[in-house]
Amino acid sequence: MYAPDRAQDLRWIQRAIDLAALCPPAAGAYSVGAVIVGEDGTELASGYSRATGPREHAEEVALAQLPQDDPRLAGATIYSSLEPCSQRSASRTPCAQRILEAGIPRVVIAWREPSLFVDNCVGYEQLVEAGVTVVELSELSAAAKSVNAHLGKLA
């Protein structure tokens, strides 16, 4: 499994935040960026919310760029500027579940989802309970939140 040092984690999560800044702002949705990094430290895929449609999440966009059975996913890390969702308002698979189905063993986030649209996002907990290593880089949470200024004050 890819085991980057803190500097590499910070660099990749900053890339995810930079991708989030590309999101078309939406009153009812977060702007999120995601990057999938292979075991060798190279970028495999990336995406941001609403990149390919009004309801797509960043992790969903990034994962869609790779075959679901891509063997590189077994050693990859997905970096997301926001905790992967544990439920969706539509009949779409939540991002935490998509990550589990893809077999990605490590997730790095900048901040946990506040109770703005979902009362209790438990994507972090679902991933940990399934054996995924989850790292929160809270020192970049302010940067991730700033990309979501269109939503007003975020906790």
N, CA and C of each residue as an Amber inpcrd file, in Angstrom:
protein
   465
   0.8450000  -1.1850000   0.0000000   0.0000000   0.0000000   0.0000000
   0.8850000   1.2400000   0.0000000   0.4480000   2.2530000  -0.7240000
   1.1290000   3.5330000  -0.7920000   1.1270000   4.1610000   0.6010000
   2.2900000   4.4530000   1.1290000   2.3960000   5.0510000   2.4600000
   3.2040000   6.3450000   2.3610000   2.5670000   7.4020000   1.8840000
   3.2820000   8.6580000   1.7050000   3.6030000   9.3190000   3.0370000
   4.5590000  10.2320000   3.0060000   4.8340000  11.0000000   4.2150000
   3.8390000  12.1600000   4.2800000   3.8750000  12.8740000   5.3720000
   2.9160000  13.9570000   5.6040000   2.9960000  15.0180000   4.4990000
   4.1950000  15.3320000   4.0470000   4.3440000  16.3520000   3.0040000
   3.6360000  15.9230000   1.7210000   3.7460000  14.6370000   1.3660000
   3.0520000  14.1450000   0.1730000   1.5410000  14.1940000   0.3710000
   1.0730000  13.7930000   1.5570000  -0.3580000  13.8760000   1.8430000
  -0.8590000  15.3100000   1.7110000  -0.1110000  16.2510000   2.2600000
  -0.5170000  17.6560000   2.1920000  -0.5470000  18.1480000   0.7460000
   0.4190000  17.7190000  -0.0480000   0.4710000  18.1360000  -1.4500000
  -0.7430000  17.6000000  -2.2150000  -1.0690000  16.3280000  -2.0040000
  -2.1950000  15.7430000  -2.7310000  -3.5320000  16.2860000  -2.2540000
  -3.6780000  16.5580000  -0.9600000  -4.9520000  17.1050000  -0.4920000
  -5.0980000  18.5400000  -0.9960000  -3.9910000  19.2560000  -1.1260000
  -4.0580000  20.6020000  -1.7100000  -4.4940000  20.5200000  -3.1700000
  -4.0320000  19.4980000  -3.8730000  -4.4830000  19.2920000  -5.2690000
  -5.9930000  19.0570000  -5.2910000  -6.5040000  18.2780000  -4.3480000
  -7.9510000  18.0370000  -4.2740000  -8.7010000  19.3470000  -4.0020000
  -8.1640000  20.1790000  -3.1230000  -8.7970000  21.4730000  -2.8310000
  -8.7660000  22.3660000  -4.0700000  -7.6480000  22.3530000  -4.7980000
  -7.5550000  23.1300000  -6.0320000  -8.5990000  22.6590000  -7.0540000
  -8.8150000  21.3490000  -7.1290000  -9.8550000  20.8210000  -8.0200000
 -11.2400000  21.2770000  -7.5680000 -11.4630000  21.3200000  -6.2570000
 -12.7620000  21.7570000  -5.7270000 -13.0780000  23.1810000  -6.1790000
 -12.0420000  23.9950000  -6.3310000 -12.2380000  25.3790000  -6.7710000
 -12.7650000  25.4560000  -8.2090000 -12.6440000  24.3710000  -8.9670000
 -13.1470000  24.3320000 -10.3400000 -14.6400000  24.0220000 -10.4110000
 -15.2260000  23.6000000  -9.2880000 -16.6370000  23.2180000  -9.2710000
 -17.5370000  24.4040000  -9.5720000 -18.5420000  24.2010000 -10.4240000
 -19.5510000  25.2470000 -10.5580000 -20.3010000  25.3480000  -9.2270000
 -20.3420000  26.5210000  -8.5820000 -21.0420000  26.6300000  -7.3020000
 -22.5120000  26.2350000  -7.4370000 -23.0130000  25.5530000  -6.4280000
 -24.4200000  25.1460000  -6.4010000 -24.9560000  25.3870000  -4.9960000
 -26.1210000  25.9970000  -4.8990000 -26.6890000  26.3510000  -3.5960000
 -26.9260000  25.1370000  -2.7050000 -27.1820000  23.9950000  -3.2990000
 -27.5050000  22.8130000  -2.5110000 -26.4360000  21.7550000  -2.4950000
 -25.1730000  22.1370000  -2.7550000 -24.1340000  21.1130000  -2.8230000
 -22.7540000  21.6970000  -2.5130000 -21.9180000  20.8410000  -1.9350000
 -20.5390000  21.2170000  -1.6650000 -19.7190000  21.1960000  -2.9490000
 -18.6560000  21.9900000  -2.9380000 -17.6410000  21.9310000  -3.9910000
 -16.5040000  21.0900000  -3.4350000 -16.2710000  19.9360000  -4.0630000
 -15.3080000  18.9620000  -3.5530000 -14.3920000  18.5310000  -4.6880000
 -13.1440000  18.2840000  -4.3600000 -12.1960000  17.7210000  -5.3100000
 -11.6730000  16.4030000  -4.7910000 -11.2990000  15.5020000  -5.6970000
 -10.7700000  14.1930000  -5.3050000  -9.6650000  13.7780000  -6.2610000
  -8.6490000  13.1260000  -5.7060000  -7.5250000  12.6200000  -6.4890000
  -7.2340000  11.1960000  -6.0330000  -7.0920000  10.2760000  -6.9790000
  -6.7070000   8.9050000  -6.6620000  -5.2330000   8.7660000  -7.0330000
  -4.4300000   8.3700000  -6.0430000  -2.9850000   8.2490000  -6.2280000
  -2.5860000   6.7850000  -6.0730000  -1.8440000   6.2930000  -7.0440000
  -1.4100000   4.9040000  -7.0260000  -0.3100000   4.6530000  -6.0130000
  -0.0350000   3.3910000  -5.7870000   0.9760000   2.9530000  -4.8270000
   2.3560000   3.5300000  -5.1420000   2.6060000   3.8000000  -6.4190000
   3.8990000   4.3590000  -6.8220000   3.9470000   5.8810000  -6.6880000
   2.8740000   6.4870000  -6.1830000   2.8530000   7.9300000  -5.9710000
   2.4310000   8.7450000  -7.1740000   1.9060000   8.0940000  -8.2230000
   1.4510000   8.8250000  -9.4020000  -0.0680000   8.9720000  -9.3880000
  -0.5250000  10.0560000  -9.9780000  -1.9550000  10.3100000 -10.0510000
  -2.5990000   9.3520000 -11.0550000  -3.6300000   8.6400000 -10.6020000
  -4.3550000   7.7070000 -11.4630000  -5.5950000   8.3550000 -12.0660000
  -6.2560000   9.2060000 -11.2810000  -7.4930000   9.8510000 -11.7290000
  -7.8030000  11.0070000 -10.7910000  -8.6120000  11.9270000 -11.2840000
  -9.0380000  13.0420000 -10.4410000 -10.3950000  13.5240000 -10.9130000
 -11.0350000  14.2900000 -10.0640000 -12.3330000  14.8300000 -10.4360000
 -12.8010000  15.8480000  -9.4250000 -13.8830000  16.4980000  -9.7730000
 -14.4930000  17.4510000  -8.8480000 -16.0070000  17.3860000  -9.0130000
 -16.6990000  17.8540000  -8.0060000 -18.1600000  17.8100000  -8.0110000
 -18.7210000  18.5170000  -9.2300000 -19.7230000  17.9100000  -9.8260000
 -20.4460000  18.4650000 -10.9700000 -19.5890000  18.6150000 -12.2240000
 -18.4560000  17.9180000 -12.2980000 -17.5800000  18.0090000 -13.4750000
 -18.2540000  17.4420000 -14.7180000 -19.0320000  16.3950000 -14.5530000
 -19.6400000  15.7280000 -15.7080000 -21.1620000  15.7510000 -15.6700000
 -21.7270000  16.3610000 -14.6450000 -23.1760000  16.4510000 -14.5260000
 -23.5450000  17.0970000 -13.2140000 -24.7590000  17.5940000 -13.0800000
 -25.1520000  18.3660000 -11.9030000 -25.2270000  17.5810000 -10.5900000
 -25.2490000  16.2570000 -10.6420000 -25.4000000  15.4630000  -9.4200000
 -24.1640000  14.6350000  -9.0700000 -23.1080000  14.7360000  -9.8660000
 -21.9170000  13.9230000  -9.6190000 -21.0780000  14.4800000  -8.4700000
 -20.5960000  13.5650000  -7.6500000 -19.6760000  13.9090000  -6.5670000
 -18.2440000  13.6970000  -7.0450000 -17.3050000  14.3630000  -6.3940000
 -15.9030000  14.3260000  -6.8190000 -15.3400000  12.9100000  -6.8560000
 -15.5690000  12.1390000  -5.8050000 -15.0440000  10.7760000  -5.7490000
 -15.6580000   9.9220000  -6.8580000 -16.9350000  10.1330000  -7.1090000
 -17.6550000   9.4140000  -8.1600000 -17.0360000   9.7120000  -9.5320000
 -16.7250000  10.9780000  -9.7920000 -16.1260000  11.3870000 -11.0660000
 -14.7420000  10.7550000 -11.2250000 -13.9350000  10.7950000 -10.1560000
 -12.5820000  10.2280000 -10.2270000 -12.6340000   8.7160000 -10.4250000
 -13.4670000   8.0330000  -9.6580000 -13.5600000   6.5700000  -9.7710000
 -14.0660000   6.1320000 -11.1430000 -14.9210000   6.9330000 -11.7620000
 -15.4820000   6.5840000 -13.0640000 -14.4190000   6.5880000 -14.1640000
 -13.2630000   7.1740000 -13.9080000 -12.2030000   7.2300000 -14.9070000
 -11.3680000   5.9510000 -14.9600000 -11.5930000   5.0650000 -13.9920000
 -10.8180000   3.8250000 -13.9150000 -11.7510000   2.6230000 -13.9580000
 -11.2960000   1.4930000 -14.5210000 -12.1150000   0.2800000 -14.4460000
 -12.2850000  -0.1130000 -12.9760000 -13.4670000  -0.5690000 -12.6050000
 -13.7210000  -0.9120000 -11.2110000 -12.7740000  -1.9950000 -10.7010000
 -12.3150000  -2.8530000 -11.5920000 -11.4140000  -3.9290000 -11.1840000
  -9.9400000  -3.5920000 -11.4420000  -9.6250000  -2.3140000 -11.5900000
  -8.2420000  -1.8900000 -11.8260000  -7.3810000  -2.3490000 -10.6430000
  -6.3780000  -3.1840000 -10.8730000  -5.5760000  -3.7140000  -9.7640000
  -4.8110000  -2.6370000  -8.9990000  -4.5930000  -1.4820000  -9.6060000
  -3.8830000  -0.4020000  -8.9160000  -4.6800000   0.1770000  -7.7520000
  -5.9900000  -0.0050000  -7.7710000  -6.8320000   0.5260000  -6.6870000
  -6.5480000  -0.1600000  -5.3540000  -6.0900000  -1.3980000  -5.3880000
  -5.8210000  -2.1590000  -4.1620000  -4.6820000  -1.5700000  -3.3350000
  -3.8500000  -0.7080000  -3.9220000  -2.7620000  -0.0710000  -3.1940000
  -2.8560000   1.4380000  -3.2200000  -3.9890000   1.9640000  -3.6670000
  -4.1390000   3.4030000  -3.8780000  -4.6120000   4.1420000  -2.6350000
  -4.4980000   5.4510000  -2.7100000  -5.0660000   6.3800000  -1.7310000
  -5.9700000   7.3220000  -2.4970000  -7.1540000   7.5960000  -1.9390000
  -8.0020000   8.6400000  -2.5220000  -7.9660000   9.8360000  -1.5870000
  -7.6690000  10.9770000  -2.1530000  -7.6340000  12.2470000  -1.4200000
  -8.8960000  13.0040000  -1.7710000  -9.6270000  13.4440000  -0.7530000
 -10.8620000  14.1840000  -0.9810000 -10.8820000  15.4040000  -0.0710000
 -11.2860000  16.5260000  -0.6250000 -11.3120000  17.7460000   0.1790000
 -12.4000000  17.7090000   1.2530000 -13.3560000  16.7860000   1.1340000
 -14.4380000  16.6270000   2.1120000 -14.6580000  15.1350000   2.3770000
 -15.0520000  14.8150000   3.5860000 -15.3750000  13.4290000   3.9490000
 -16.3090000  12.8070000   2.9070000 -16.0160000  11.6030000   2.4320000
 -16.9110000  10.9450000   1.4770000 -18.3100000  10.7550000   2.0730000
 -19.3150000  11.0240000   1.2650000 -20.6950000  10.9640000   1.7610000
 -21.0940000   9.5330000   2.1370000 -22.0070000   9.4630000   3.1130000
 -22.5220000   8.1660000   3.5510000 -23.9600000   7.9490000   3.0880000
 -24.5680000   8.9940000   2.5560000 -25.9080000   8.8650000   1.9890000
 -26.0830000   9.9240000   0.9150000 -26.9690000   9.6440000  -0.0190000
 -27.2350000  10.5590000  -1.1280000 -28.7190000  10.8870000  -1.1280000
 -29.0540000  12.0860000  -1.5390000 -30.4580000  12.4840000  -1.6140000
 -31.1580000  11.7940000  -2.7790000 -30.3890000  11.3990000  -3.7570000
 -30.9580000  10.7030000  -4.9180000 -30.6710000   9.2090000  -4.7910000
 -31.1260000   8.4620000  -5.7470000 -30.9090000   7.0070000  -5.7170000
 -29.5420000   6.6650000  -6.2990000 -28.5040000   7.3030000  -5.7680000
 -27.1400000   7.0850000  -6.2240000 -26.3320000   6.4750000  -5.0880000
 -25.3180000   5.7070000  -5.4310000 -24.4810000   5.0590000  -4.4270000
 -23.6340000   6.1080000  -3.7060000 -23.6480000   6.1180000  -2.3610000
 -22.8190000   7.0590000  -1.6150000 -21.3280000   6.8290000  -1.9040000
 -20.5490000   7.8900000  -1.7920000 -19.1260000   7.8110000  -2.1400000
 -18.3450000   6.8790000  -1.2150000 -18.6870000   6.8360000   0.0760000
 -17.9910000   5.9050000   0.9790000 -18.1680000   4.4720000   0.4810000
 -19.3760000   4.1340000   0.0540000 -19.6420000   2.7960000  -0.4690000
 -18.8810000   2.5550000  -1.7670000 -18.8060000   3.5520000  -2.6270000
 -18.0590000   3.4260000  -3.8850000 -16.5770000   3.1370000  -3.6120000
 -16.0280000   3.8100000  -2.6140000 -14.6160000   3.6100000  -2.2540000
 -14.4050000   2.1880000  -1.7490000 -15.3280000   1.7130000  -0.9240000
 -15.2350000   0.3360000  -0.4140000 -15.3330000  -0.6680000  -1.5680000
 -16.2690000  -0.4510000  -2.4770000 -16.4390000  -1.3630000  -3.6180000
 -15.2070000  -1.3730000  -4.5150000 -14.5100000  -0.2310000  -4.6050000
 -13.3080000  -0.1400000  -5.4340000 -12.1020000  -0.7960000  -4.7630000
 -12.1950000  -1.0350000  -3.4460000 -11.1090000  -1.6890000  -2.7230000
  -9.9510000  -0.7630000  -2.3780000 -10.1940000   0.5310000  -2.3500000
  -9.1390000   1.4900000  -1.9980000  -8.9010000   1.4130000  -0.4900000
  -7.6560000   1.1430000  -0.0650000  -7.3870000   0.9130000   1.3620000
  -7.0960000   2.1540000   2.2030000  -6.9620000   3.3260000   1.5600000
  -6.5510000   4.5120000   2.3200000  -7.2700000   5.7410000   1.7670000
  -7.8040000   6.5510000   2.6830000  -8.5290000   7.7670000   2.3280000
  -7.9600000   8.9050000   3.1580000  -7.6980000  10.0370000   2.5050000
  -7.2240000  11.2330000   3.1980000  -8.2050000  12.3560000   2.9000000
  -8.6630000  13.0360000   3.9650000  -9.6370000  14.1230000   3.8060000
  -9.1120000  15.3960000   4.4700000  -9.6800000  16.5300000   4.0540000
  -9.3210000  17.8040000   4.6800000 -10.2770000  18.1600000   5.8150000
 -11.5530000  17.7580000   5.7000000 -12.5130000  18.0590000   6.7680000
 -13.7070000  17.1400000   6.7150000 -14.3410000  17.0240000   7.8720000
 -15.5380000  16.1930000   8.0110000 -16.7530000  16.9810000   7.5340000
 -17.7140000  16.2760000   6.9470000 -18.9130000  16.9460000   6.4270000
 -19.7470000  17.5120000   7.5720000 -20.0240000  18.8310000   7.5340000
 -20.8800000  19.4180000   8.5710000 -22.3450000  19.0430000   8.3340000
 -23.1850000  19.3240000   9.2990000 -24.6110000  18.9700000   9.2080000
 -25.3960000  20.0400000   8.4590000 -24.9990000  20.3190000   7.2330000
 -25.6860000  21.3220000   6.4260000 -26.7800000  20.6820000   5.5740000
 -26.4420000  19.5940000   4.8940000 -27.4050000  18.8950000   4.0440000
 -27.8040000  17.5420000   4.6220000 -26.9100000  16.9410000   5.3950000
 -27.1380000  15.6270000   6.0090000 -26.8900000  15.7980000   7.5050000
 -27.8300000  15.3480000   8.3280000 -27.6940000  15.5200000   9.7730000
 -26.4730000  14.8290000  10.3500000 -26.1610000  13.6490000   9.8520000
 -25.0730000  12.8970000  10.4590000 -24.3430000  12.0820000   9.4030000
 -23.3960000  12.7170000   8.7280000 -22.5880000  11.9860000   7.7500000
 -21.6700000  11.0380000   8.5160000 -21.6590000   9.7840000   8.1250000
 -20.8190000   8.7930000   8.8050000 -19.9010000   8.0800000   7.8110000
 -19.5550000   8.7680000   6.7290000 -18.6410000   8.1860000   5.7470000
 -17.3140000   7.8070000   6.3670000 -16.7770000   8.6810000   7.1970000
 -15.5140000   8.4280000   7.8990000 -15.6210000   7.1310000   8.7040000
 -16.6810000   7.0430000   9.5070000 -16.8670000   5.8670000  10.3650000
 -17.0850000   4.5910000   9.5520000 -17.8660000   4.6700000   8.4780000
 -18.1070000   3.4900000   7.6350000 -16.8060000   2.9600000   7.0510000
 -15.9620000   3.8650000   6.6000000 -14.6890000   3.4600000   6.0110000
 -13.7910000   2.8090000   7.0600000 -13.6770000   3.4280000   8.2340000
 -12.8350000   2.8860000   9.3120000 -13.3470000   1.5090000   9.7400000
 -14.6640000   1.3890000   9.9070000 -15.2500000   0.1060000  10.3230000
 -14.9660000  -0.9990000   9.3020000 -14.8130000  -0.6290000   8.0410000
 -14.5380000  -1.6110000   6.9870000 -13.0400000  -1.8920000   6.8430000
 -12.2170000  -1.2710000   7.6900000 -10.7830000  -1.5390000   7.6670000
  -9.9530000  -0.5770000   6.8230000 -10.5790000   0.4720000   6.3140000
  -9.8620000   1.4720000   5.5230000  -9.1210000   2.4150000   6.4810000
  -7.9030000   2.7750000   6.1300000  -7.1600000   3.7740000   6.8870000
  -7.6630000   5.1400000   6.4520000  -8.1410000   5.9410000   7.4030000
  -8.6440000   7.2750000   7.0880000  -7.8190000   8.2950000   7.8620000
  -7.2840000   9.2770000   7.1410000  -6.4600000  10.3310000   7.7240000
  -7.1630000  11.6580000   7.4720000  -7.3090000  12.4630000   8.5290000
  -7.8870000  13.8010000   8.3880000  -6.7810000  14.8300000   8.5640000
  -6.5820000  15.6660000   7.5660000  -5.5740000  16.7260000   7.6200000
  -6.2840000  18.0390000   7.9390000  -6.6560000  18.2000000   9.2010000
  -7.4790000  19.3350000   9.6070000  -6.7900000  20.6850000   9.4020000
  -5.4530000  20.6920000   9.2580000  -4.7820000  21.9680000   9.0250000
  -5.1500000  22.5700000   7.6570000  -5.7480000  21.7600000   6.7770000
  -6.2000000  22.2900000   5.4920000  -7.7250000  22.4180000   5.4150000
  -8.4070000  22.2390000   6.5510000  -9.8690000  22.3380000   6.5300000
 -10.3280000  23.7440000   6.1640000  -9.6280000  24.7780000   6.6180000
 -10.0390000  26.1490000   6.2880000  -9.9660000  26.3830000   4.7810000
  -8.9470000  25.8500000   4.1360000  -8.8220000  25.9960000   2.6770000
  -9.9580000  25.2660000   1.9640000 -10.3010000  24.0820000   2.4450000
 -11.3970000  23.3190000   1.8430000 -12.7370000  24.0230000   2.0670000
 -12.9090000  24.6060000   3.2340000 -14.1440000  25.3350000   3.5280000
 -14.2510000  26.5920000   2.6800000 -13.1270000  27.2720000   2.4290000
 -13.1690000  28.5360000   1.6850000 -13.7020000  28.3420000   0.2650000
 -13.4570000  27.1690000  -0.3070000 -13.9720000  26.8600000  -1.6480000
 -15.4890000  26.7480000  -1.6260000 -16.0520000  26.5890000  -0.4360000
 -17.4940000  26.4300000  -0.2690000 -18.1550000  27.6730000   0.3300000
 -17.5330000  28.8280000   0.1270000 -18.0520000  30.0880000   0.6680000
 -19.4600000  30.3830000   0.1460000 -19.8070000  29.8440000  -1.0270000
 -21.1460000  30.0550000  -1.6030000 -22.2520000  29.4670000  -0.7330000
 -21.8870000  28.6090000   0.2150000 -22.8820000  27.9760000   1.0840000
 -23.1000000  28.7500000   2.3830000 -22.3560000  29.8180000   2.5980000
 -22.4860000  30.5820000   3.8410000 -21.5600000  30.0240000   4.8970000
 -21.8570000  30.3510000   6.1570000 -20.9960000  29.9410000   7.2680000
 -21.0540000  28.4290000   7.4660000 -19.8740000  27.7830000   7.4660000
 -19.7750000  26.3380000   7.6580000 -19.0600000  26.0490000   8.9700000
 -19.5850000  25.0990000   9.7120000 -18.9760000  24.7410000  11.0070000
 -17.6750000  24.0170000  10.8080000
